[in-house]
Amino acid sequence: MRTLIEYCQRAAFKRAISFLFQKLLSARSSSRRSTRTSIRPRVGGGDTTEVYQVDETGELRAVDMDEVTHEGATLVIRSGGGRSGEAFMLADERMTIGRSPEAEIFLDDVTVSRNHALIVRRRDGLYIDDLGSLNGTYVNRRRIESHRLQNGDELQVGKYKLTYLEER
């Protein structure tokens, strides 16, 4: 019984540290050019969606969907890690995806390598390059080393599934 209590205490501690780390990361990422946005179904149902963005104080604020999609290419988390609906603007020339706190697109799960993949802007578009990750990077259910992203591509990084949306 004592071992179970100790295990629960350690698990609660890890969740608390993870929560605090996410808050710190949210504050850090809000100061970057890349923007994290949450997309949630509007209260009351229907086919409409509300989009929220983390502001400078770390609070969520409602934004217009057209404002977000006109800013440029976006990666939206479709499933994994309880973060469905979060969106990342792909404004930089290079953005890393990984479990490292230094990654521009931070995906906190053991199935994601610390430096898992890289999104890089080349002359003919945005590419995703796998950085030698253990579990691989998949685009449209095919394992890739490098792939030119196209509107609607489904990316899988560890247990996370993301959708790439091109700028309009």
Secondary structure, DSSP 8 states (H G I E B T S, - for coil): -HHHHHHHHHHHHHHHHHHHHHHHHHHHHHTSSS-EEEEEE-TT-SS-EEEEEE-TTS-EEEE-HHHHHTTS-EEEEEESTT-TTEEEE--SSEEEEESSTT-SEE--STTS-TT-EEEEEETTEEEEEE-S-SS-EEETTEEESEEE--TT-EEEETTEEEEEE---
